């Protein structure tokens, strides 16, 4: 609980005040005069960026506003949802230390409420001052007891997060997409839920290549074997999860190394292998090889494809508008031979599979791909659970809940082209919460079925 306390005094309560990022909070205002009220939130991120949200509410005769029960009259969100204070925040200043954007720093969000009601005539100076209250909402990626270990061993680069206690835990390997880097935030939150989580880098991280071009699958086989030898997975359970190109990679690894991957969680994935697209080396064609095995490139769906049309991918931004590249990804699928050569053999996976997609994905058609993957598994009599969490109206950037979802158009971390991921802030926030809750249930059931409950 946080805020000004006392009978008859305006109070802003946040419960819980300090918790993991994925924990929803209750935000309740009491003791305010009836009439209009403005609520503001501000995050000064450790990377130097500034994020803000605001909304106005009508306070009733009881002096109370419960953000989970009452929608604002106007402002940055239009629904009853306390966490909209966070997900509706808009970036008002860009980062000055972008290397900290994906780090696991603790975040403190200042929330201020101020009555806009007109004071009664003849009130004292103190009574005439606007009624106001303040609270701070603290979000943590790393919760108490979680230990962090940097890995730079045997050619592998990443970060391991271990829950408190030291007992064997089920393990999950976490992969990024075409932006590269090390996905520490997601890994840290998996550790908060009782998993040993290995945030594995594979390009655009210290000591690794700068681009995704010709990434050997042997690197990931080594990581899987290192994980089993060094991270003491409970019951031998190791899951893999990744998003976008990392979702494609997750399915590749689970199908190519089924004896090493016990569950796969693929966010906004592809059903086929793609070229380097926007993450390749400078001057490299976007249909160049992304993955190799035993020195040979894996065939991708764009290579030699008679139906491929790059127009939507190569479009020049018009009037400052971001590029929506998804339409290009439908075109190579019209070449049945190319699709067959590049298809990920998901029927070889020997464990549960979860797919997460958004119906308004602006990067590529992740819902269509996920439906194709699920259909293939069903056709082949896959004997493990298969789930598809489809975010209605959501875009490509589905991930952790209770984070800002307003920055839908972003500069690609490698190519620098401004792309739209699709969706709306509200739909993306809803998909974040829906998918994260589903993933936690799925992963717990998969680990338990393997005799390795978290």
MIMIVO-855823 format. One record per residue (C-alpha): x negated, y, z negated; residue in three letters. Coordinates in steps of 0.2 Angstrom, whole numbers, always signed. Layout:
residues N
PT	X	Y	Z	code
PT	X	Y	Z	ALA
...
END
This chain:
residues 454
PT	X	Y	Z	code
PT	+0	+0	+0	UNK
PT	-6	+17	+4	UNK
PT	+0	+35	+3	UNK
PT	+7	+48	-9	UNK
PT	+16	+40	-24	UNK
PT	+28	+47	-36	UNK
PT	+47	+49	-39	UNK
PT	+54	+62	-27	UNK
PT	+38	+64	-18	UNK
PT	+37	+60	+1	UNK
PT	+28	+43	+3	UNK
PT	+21	+34	+18	UNK
PT	+18	+16	+14	UNK
PT	+8	+4	+25	UNK
PT	+9	-14	+20	UNK
PT	-3	-22	+20	UNK
PT	-15	-8	+21	UNK
PT	-31	-18	+25	UNK
PT	-30	-34	+35	UNK
PT	-36	-43	+51	UNK
PT	-31	-34	+67	UNK
PT	-18	-47	+72	UNK
PT	-8	-45	+56	UNK
PT	+8	-35	+58	UNK
PT	+10	-21	+46	UNK
PT	+26	-13	+38	UNK
PT	+27	+6	+39	UNK
PT	+40	+14	+28	UNK
PT	+43	+33	+24	UNK
PT	+53	+38	+9	UNK
PT	+57	+54	-1	UNK
PT	+58	+65	+15	UNK
PT	+72	+78	+17	UNK
PT	+86	+74	+30	UNK
PT	+82	+80	+47	UNK
PT	+68	+78	+60	UNK
PT	+51	+71	+56	UNK
PT	+35	+70	+66	UNK
PT	+23	+55	+64	UNK
PT	+6	+55	+71	UNK
PT	-8	+42	+71	UNK
PT	-26	+44	+76	UNK
PT	-40	+31	+78	UNK
PT	-58	+38	+79	UNK
PT	-66	+23	+86	UNK
PT	-84	+18	+82	UNK
PT	-88	+19	+101	UNK
PT	-84	+38	+100	UNK
PT	-67	+37	+109	UNK
PT	-52	+45	+101	UNK
PT	-34	+37	+102	UNK
PT	-18	+46	+97	UNK
PT	+1	+42	+96	UNK
PT	+15	+53	+90	UNK
PT	+34	+52	+89	UNK
PT	+49	+61	+81	UNK
PT	+62	+53	+70	UNK
PT	+78	+58	+62	UNK
PT	+78	+55	+43	UNK
PT	+94	+50	+36	UNK
PT	+102	+56	+19	UNK
PT	+93	+42	+10	UNK
PT	+76	+51	+15	UNK
PT	+70	+34	+22	UNK
PT	+63	+29	+39	UNK
PT	+58	+11	+42	UNK
PT	+48	+10	+58	UNK
PT	+53	-9	+61	UNK
PT	+72	-4	+60	UNK
PT	+73	+13	+68	UNK
PT	+67	+19	+85	UNK
PT	+60	+36	+87	UNK
PT	+71	+50	+95	UNK
PT	+56	+54	+106	UNK
PT	+38	+51	+108	UNK
PT	+25	+39	+114	UNK
PT	+36	+24	+111	UNK
PT	+55	+21	+111	UNK
PT	+58	+5	+101	UNK
PT	+59	+0	+83	UNK
PT	+42	-7	+80	UNK
PT	+30	-2	+66	UNK
PT	+15	-8	+77	UNK
PT	+20	+4	+91	UNK
PT	+10	+17	+81	UNK
PT	-5	+7	+86	UNK
PT	-1	-1	+103	UNK
PT	+6	+16	+110	UNK
PT	-10	+26	+106	UNK
PT	-17	+34	+121	UNK
PT	-35	+38	+123	UNK
PT	-38	+57	+122	UNK
PT	-57	+56	+123	UNK
PT	-68	+43	+131	UNK
PT	-82	+33	+123	UNK
PT	-99	+41	+120	UNK
PT	-106	+24	+114	UNK
PT	-98	+11	+125	UNK
PT	-109	-3	+119	UNK
PT	-99	-3	+103	UNK
PT	-82	-4	+112	UNK
PT	-82	-23	+112	UNK
PT	-90	-24	+95	UNK
PT	-82	-30	+79	UNK
PT	-82	-14	+69	UNK
PT	-69	-11	+56	UNK
PT	-56	+2	+63	UNK
PT	-47	+15	+52	UNK
PT	-31	+23	+59	UNK
PT	-25	+39	+50	UNK
PT	-6	+41	+50	UNK
PT	+2	+57	+45	UNK
PT	+20	+61	+43	UNK
PT	+27	+79	+42	UNK
PT	+45	+84	+40	UNK
PT	+51	+97	+53	UNK
PT	+67	+101	+43	UNK
PT	+70	+119	+39	UNK
PT	+67	+123	+20	UNK
PT	+82	+129	+10	UNK
PT	+83	+148	+9	UNK
PT	+76	+155	-8	UNK
PT	+65	+140	-11	UNK
PT	+48	+142	-20	UNK
PT	+32	+143	-10	UNK
PT	+28	+125	-15	UNK
PT	+46	+119	-11	UNK
PT	+46	+128	+6	UNK
PT	+30	+119	+12	UNK
PT	+34	+105	+24	UNK
PT	+36	+88	+16	UNK
PT	+21	+77	+21	UNK
PT	+12	+61	+18	UNK
PT	-3	+52	+24	UNK
PT	-10	+34	+24	UNK
PT	-24	+24	+32	UNK
PT	-21	+8	+41	UNK
PT	-37	-3	+41	UNK
PT	-39	-16	+55	UNK
PT	-53	-29	+53	UNK
PT	-60	-41	+66	UNK
PT	-71	-49	+53	UNK
PT	-62	-54	+37	UNK
PT	-69	-58	+20	UNK
PT	-80	-73	+20	UNK
PT	-83	-75	+39	UNK
PT	-101	-76	+43	UNK
PT	-109	-70	+60	UNK
PT	-124	-79	+68	UNK
PT	-132	-72	+84	UNK
PT	-137	-86	+96	UNK
PT	-152	-84	+108	UNK
PT	-158	-102	+109	UNK
PT	-162	-114	+123	UNK
PT	-157	-101	+136	UNK
PT	-139	-99	+127	UNK
PT	-134	-82	+122	UNK
PT	-119	-78	+111	UNK
PT	-112	-75	+94	UNK
PT	-105	-88	+82	UNK
PT	-92	-84	+68	UNK
PT	-89	-96	+54	UNK
PT	-76	-96	+41	UNK
PT	-80	-96	+23	UNK
PT	-83	-112	+14	UNK
PT	-96	-121	+25	UNK
PT	-85	-137	+28	UNK
PT	-84	-143	+46	UNK
PT	-70	-134	+56	UNK
PT	-63	-136	+73	UNK
PT	-73	-126	+86	UNK
PT	-67	-115	+100	UNK
PT	-79	-108	+113	UNK
PT	-73	-90	+119	UNK
PT	-77	-84	+137	UNK
PT	-75	-67	+145	UNK
PT	-70	-63	+163	UNK
PT	-78	-54	+177	UNK
PT	-83	-40	+165	UNK
PT	-96	-51	+157	UNK
PT	-103	-48	+140	UNK
PT	-100	-57	+124	UNK
PT	-81	-58	+118	UNK
PT	-85	-56	+99	UNK
PT	-68	-48	+95	UNK
PT	-58	-63	+100	UNK
PT	-70	-75	+92	UNK
PT	-70	-66	+76	UNK
PT	-51	-67	+74	UNK
PT	-51	-86	+78	UNK
PT	-63	-87	+63	UNK
PT	-51	-78	+53	UNK
PT	-38	-92	+57	UNK
PT	-51	-105	+51	UNK
PT	-60	-110	+67	UNK
PT	-79	-109	+70	UNK
PT	-79	-98	+86	UNK
PT	-93	-97	+98	UNK
PT	-92	-81	+109	UNK
PT	-103	-87	+123	UNK
PT	-110	-74	+136	UNK
PT	-115	-80	+153	UNK
PT	-119	-64	+162	UNK
PT	-120	-45	+159	UNK
PT	-127	-48	+141	UNK
PT	-145	-47	+134	UNK
PT	-156	-60	+142	UNK
PT	-144	-66	+155	UNK
PT	-141	-61	+173	UNK
PT	-133	-44	+177	UNK
PT	-120	-52	+189	UNK
PT	-109	-68	+190	UNK
PT	-117	-73	+206	UNK
PT	-121	-92	+207	UNK
PT	-119	-95	+189	UNK
PT	-124	-114	+186	UNK
PT	-111	-124	+177	UNK
PT	-125	-133	+169	UNK
PT	-127	-118	+158	UNK
PT	-109	-122	+150	UNK
PT	-113	-140	+149	UNK
PT	-128	-136	+139	UNK
PT	-117	-124	+128	UNK
PT	-104	-138	+125	UNK
PT	-118	-151	+120	UNK
PT	-127	-138	+109	UNK
PT	-110	-134	+101	UNK
PT	-107	-152	+97	UNK
PT	-125	-154	+90	UNK
PT	-126	-138	+80	UNK
PT	-109	-132	+75	UNK
PT	-102	-147	+66	UNK
PT	-85	-148	+74	UNK
PT	-72	-156	+63	UNK
PT	-67	-173	+70	UNK
PT	-78	-168	+85	UNK
PT	-64	-156	+91	UNK
PT	-70	-142	+103	UNK
PT	-58	-131	+113	UNK
PT	-62	-118	+126	UNK
PT	-53	-102	+130	UNK
PT	-56	-88	+143	UNK
PT	-47	-74	+152	UNK
PT	-46	-70	+170	UNK
PT	-62	-77	+178	UNK
PT	-65	-84	+161	UNK
PT	-48	-93	+163	UNK
PT	-53	-100	+179	UNK
PT	-69	-106	+171	UNK
PT	-60	-113	+156	UNK
PT	-50	-125	+168	UNK
PT	-66	-129	+178	UNK
PT	-75	-134	+162	UNK
PT	-61	-144	+155	UNK
PT	-59	-154	+172	UNK
PT	-78	-156	+175	UNK
PT	-83	-161	+157	UNK
PT	-67	-169	+150	UNK
PT	-77	-179	+137	UNK
PT	-84	-162	+130	UNK
PT	-68	-151	+130	UNK
PT	-53	-157	+119	UNK
PT	-41	-142	+123	UNK
PT	-40	-128	+136	UNK
PT	-32	-111	+133	UNK
PT	-33	-101	+150	UNK
PT	-27	-83	+149	UNK
PT	-21	-76	+166	UNK
PT	-31	-90	+176	UNK
PT	-32	-95	+194	UNK
PT	-28	-112	+201	UNK
PT	-42	-111	+213	UNK
PT	-61	-106	+213	UNK
PT	-64	-88	+219	UNK
PT	-79	-79	+226	UNK
PT	-89	-66	+216	UNK
PT	-76	-53	+221	UNK
PT	-81	-37	+211	UNK
PT	-94	-45	+199	UNK
PT	-107	-50	+212	UNK
PT	-124	-43	+215	UNK
PT	-125	-26	+224	UNK
PT	-122	-28	+243	UNK
PT	-115	-46	+241	UNK
PT	-100	-51	+250	UNK
PT	-85	-54	+239	UNK
PT	-83	-72	+245	UNK
PT	-100	-76	+240	UNK
PT	-102	-91	+228	UNK
PT	-98	-89	+210	UNK
PT	-102	-106	+202	UNK
PT	-115	-119	+206	UNK
PT	-117	-137	+201	UNK
PT	-133	-147	+204	UNK
PT	-139	-132	+214	UNK
PT	-125	-132	+226	UNK
PT	-111	-119	+227	UNK
PT	-93	-123	+223	UNK
PT	-82	-120	+238	UNK
PT	-71	-105	+235	UNK
PT	-54	-101	+243	UNK
PT	-60	-86	+253	UNK
PT	-74	-94	+262	UNK
PT	-70	-98	+280	UNK
PT	-52	-95	+277	UNK
PT	-43	-90	+293	UNK
PT	-28	-82	+283	UNK
PT	-38	-72	+271	UNK
PT	-34	-53	+272	UNK
PT	-45	-42	+261	UNK
PT	-35	-26	+264	UNK
PT	-27	-24	+247	UNK
PT	-43	-29	+239	UNK
PT	-53	-16	+249	UNK
PT	-41	-2	+249	UNK
PT	-47	+15	+245	UNK
PT	-39	+24	+230	UNK
PT	-26	+37	+236	UNK
PT	-23	+53	+227	UNK
PT	-33	+46	+212	UNK
PT	-21	+31	+210	UNK
PT	-29	+15	+204	UNK
PT	-31	+0	+216	UNK
PT	-18	-14	+214	UNK
PT	-27	-29	+222	UNK
PT	-15	-43	+218	UNK
PT	-7	-44	+235	UNK
PT	-24	-49	+243	UNK
PT	-24	-65	+233	UNK
PT	-8	-72	+241	UNK
PT	-16	-72	+258	UNK
PT	-29	-86	+257	UNK
PT	-17	-97	+249	UNK
PT	-9	-99	+267	UNK
PT	-24	-109	+272	UNK
PT	-20	-127	+266	UNK
PT	-37	-134	+269	UNK
PT	-46	-119	+261	UNK
PT	-35	-121	+245	UNK
PT	-38	-140	+245	UNK
PT	-57	-137	+245	UNK
PT	-56	-124	+232	UNK
PT	-43	-131	+220	UNK
PT	-48	-134	+202	UNK
PT	-44	-153	+199	UNK
PT	-35	-149	+183	UNK
PT	-28	-167	+183	UNK
PT	-45	-173	+176	UNK
PT	-42	-163	+160	UNK
PT	-41	-175	+145	UNK
PT	-32	-164	+132	UNK
PT	-19	-151	+129	UNK
PT	-18	-136	+141	UNK
PT	-11	-119	+137	UNK
PT	-8	-106	+151	UNK
PT	-5	-87	+148	UNK
PT	+1	-76	+162	UNK
PT	+10	-59	+166	UNK
PT	+23	-58	+179	UNK
PT	+17	-40	+184	UNK
PT	-2	-45	+185	UNK
PT	-10	-32	+196	UNK
PT	-27	-41	+198	UNK
PT	-21	-58	+204	UNK
PT	-4	-68	+203	UNK
PT	-8	-77	+187	UNK
PT	+10	-82	+184	UNK
PT	+11	-91	+201	UNK
PT	-6	-99	+198	UNK
PT	-1	-105	+181	UNK
PT	+15	-112	+188	UNK
PT	+5	-122	+201	UNK
PT	-7	-128	+187	UNK
PT	+7	-134	+176	UNK
PT	+16	-142	+191	UNK
PT	+0	-152	+196	UNK
PT	-2	-158	+178	UNK
PT	+16	-164	+178	UNK
PT	+14	-172	+195	UNK
PT	-1	-182	+189	UNK
PT	+8	-188	+173	UNK
PT	-4	-177	+161	UNK
PT	-1	-186	+144	UNK
PT	-5	-171	+133	UNK
PT	+5	-156	+129	UNK
PT	+6	-142	+143	UNK
PT	+12	-125	+138	UNK
PT	+14	-109	+149	UNK
PT	+17	-93	+140	UNK
PT	+24	-81	+153	UNK
PT	+24	-62	+148	UNK
PT	+39	-55	+157	UNK
PT	+34	-38	+164	UNK
PT	+16	-39	+157	UNK
PT	+0	-37	+167	UNK
PT	-17	-44	+167	UNK
PT	-24	-38	+151	UNK
PT	-16	-50	+139	UNK
PT	-26	-53	+124	UNK
PT	-25	-48	+105	UNK
PT	-10	-40	+97	UNK
PT	-10	-24	+88	UNK
PT	-22	-15	+100	UNK
PT	-18	+0	+111	UNK
PT	-10	-6	+128	UNK
PT	-9	+11	+137	UNK
PT	-25	+10	+146	UNK
PT	-18	+0	+161	UNK
PT	-29	+7	+174	UNK
PT	-48	+5	+170	UNK
PT	-64	+5	+179	UNK
PT	-71	-12	+183	UNK
PT	-86	-15	+171	UNK
PT	-97	-21	+186	UNK
PT	-90	-13	+202	UNK
PT	-84	+3	+194	UNK
PT	-68	+3	+205	UNK
PT	-53	+9	+195	UNK
PT	-40	-5	+195	UNK
PT	-23	-7	+188	UNK
PT	-20	-22	+178	UNK
PT	-1	-20	+179	UNK
PT	+13	-21	+166	UNK
PT	+19	-7	+154	UNK
PT	+12	-3	+137	UNK
PT	+27	-11	+129	UNK
PT	+28	-27	+139	UNK
PT	+9	-29	+137	UNK
PT	+10	-27	+118	UNK
PT	+25	-39	+118	UNK
PT	+15	-52	+128	UNK
PT	-1	-50	+117	UNK
PT	+9	-54	+101	UNK
PT	+19	-68	+110	UNK
PT	+4	-77	+117	UNK
PT	-7	-75	+102	UNK
PT	+6	-83	+91	UNK
PT	+9	-97	+103	UNK
PT	-10	-100	+105	UNK
PT	-12	-101	+86	UNK
PT	+2	-114	+85	UNK
PT	-5	-123	+100	UNK
PT	-23	-124	+94	UNK
PT	-18	-130	+77	UNK
PT	-7	-144	+84	UNK
PT	-21	-149	+96	UNK
PT	-34	-149	+82	UNK
PT	-22	-159	+70	UNK
PT	-18	-172	+84	UNK
PT	-37	-174	+86	UNK
PT	-39	-177	+67	UNK
PT	-47	-160	+65	UNK
PT	-35	-148	+56	UNK
PT	-41	-130	+53	UNK
END
